[in-house]
Structure formats: C-alpha cells, structure tokens
Amino acid sequence: MPLVNAAEMLTKAKQGHYAVGQFNINNLEWTKAILLTAQELNSPVILGVSEGAGKYMTGYKTVVGMVNGMLEELNITVPVALHLDHGSYEGAKKCIEAGFSSIMFDGSHYPIEENIEKTKELVAICKEKGLSIEAEVGSIGGEEDGVIGKGECADPQECKQIADLGVTMLAAGIGNIHGKYPENWEGLSFETLDAIQQLTGDMPLVLHGGTGIPADMIKKAISLGVSKINVNTECQLAFQEATRKYIEEGKDLQGKGFDPRKLLAPGFEAIKATVKEKMELFGSVGKA
Ligand SMILES: [Zn+2]
C-alpha cells in the first residue's frame, strides 16, 4: 500500500482510545525494523524523520525513495505515514516537495502570532496536496537536533487558536521532554492535558518524548486525548545496547561476524522488540 497521510489513522485512534506510535528512522535497518513490526502486528505506524536524520540519509528524496521501495518490496499493507519531525518552515516545504505524506511544523519558538501565520500557510499547502500537518504549541523540553526546550506547559487557549487553523494534530508541551528523563522529573501535567482537550475537542493530540514515560502515565495520557506518541531515543538505546553486547561478546571476531548484515542484526532485532512493546502499550495492535 502506498504512503497515506496520518489523518484517518489518528481520527480512528482518538475515537478508539488508543495511540499510533511515531518511530523515528535513521537508516535502512531502522526503517525495515519498524515497517516489519507494524505489518506483523497489523498496526498503523508513522515513520518520523527529523531534519538532522534527513540530512544524514543524504536528503528527503532518498528517504522517500527508500520508504516507498520498502513498502512495495516488503508487501506492507498496513497504513504507513512518512512524517517530518520538528520541521522548520523551509524543511516542511522541502518534504512536501520530496513526497512525504505528513509534516510537522514546529513554530513553537516563534511568538504565537508568527507561529499562527506560518502554520496557516502550511495548512493551506498541505490541504491542497493531501498531506496531514502537525503543529506545536509550547516548546517540548530536552534537546532535539540541537534545539533545547525547557519542558514547559502549553497555554490551552493558544492550543485552541492553533487547532482552529485546521491542523490535523497538535503537539502541546505538558511537561514532557525529549531524550532520557532526569531523576527529578515531575511527570506529565494531566491538568494541562485535560484543559487542552476540553478546548480542542476531537483534535488528536501528540505526546513527544515518549521514551521513559511510565506505562500508567502513557495510558492516562491516551485516555485524555493523546492519539500519537513519538518514540525516538528508546529505539536508539535498544540498538546501542544490543550492538555493544554483540561486540563485547567478541562475536564480530568469530567467522564472518564482521559482516555488517550480521553486526547490525542484534540491534535490528532490538528495535523490533522495542517497537512491539510500544505498539502493545499504545493499543494500536490489530488496528490497521
Ligand atoms: Zn519531539
């Protein structure tokens, strides 16, 4: 099945009280692991690409070519969206051009008026081309590609202003952060999330920084309207741990253990296991 935008899968998720995972990709192994797991579990899935990862993979056209090729060669039949993560205004336009099916425009660092202006313009382009679009209000803490946020809570009124522009989904800071959570993290602000949902109604809400949020908080967030959860660091840590183990056990020194297809296999399996665990937690298994 060709790429789809994220609108239908997220509307269904919101109605069905589950969430679709966005898993960020870095290379072929990541992409293949996520697509195969989604297919095995009959789950919809969103492939996230940060601008940094896009550059790493040599550009958005390469990403689109690789993903489209895999959808066909692996016979993927579950709904898959290819989504720009934390896009700049220019990056968003490039991805639209390259063939992504969904974009995020992160205008959270602009004053709200400018965020609204730019979001509005991109909403119009996405509508015309059939893409879904995610906007962000209130920056999300931690570091993403060098952009550092404080983990603030979004203003629910500003969320409503942005939601009313016709975006498909809305990311709002509710105390969540990117990367590993510090020991003294205060947890998600369900009060903020509830207030946002009250004002934005059916709008699917997005939870960034899904790595390390306890399962009970994830479930509560879904019950309060979160329909998309972004997972990035957790797959990286799983890959790193499995690869380290392989090398520390000296397996790369045995036989043809140096072959990259063998060397990267444990990390690949570890990503698959992580994605499976998340899809089960989010409730998206069997919802394709
Ligand atoms: Zn994020």
Boltz pocket constraint, residues with backbone or C-beta under 6 A from the ligand:
constraints:
  - pocket:
      binder: B
      contacts: [[A, 86], [A, 140], [A, 144], [A, 178], [A, 208], [A, 209], [A, 230]]
      max_distance: 6.0
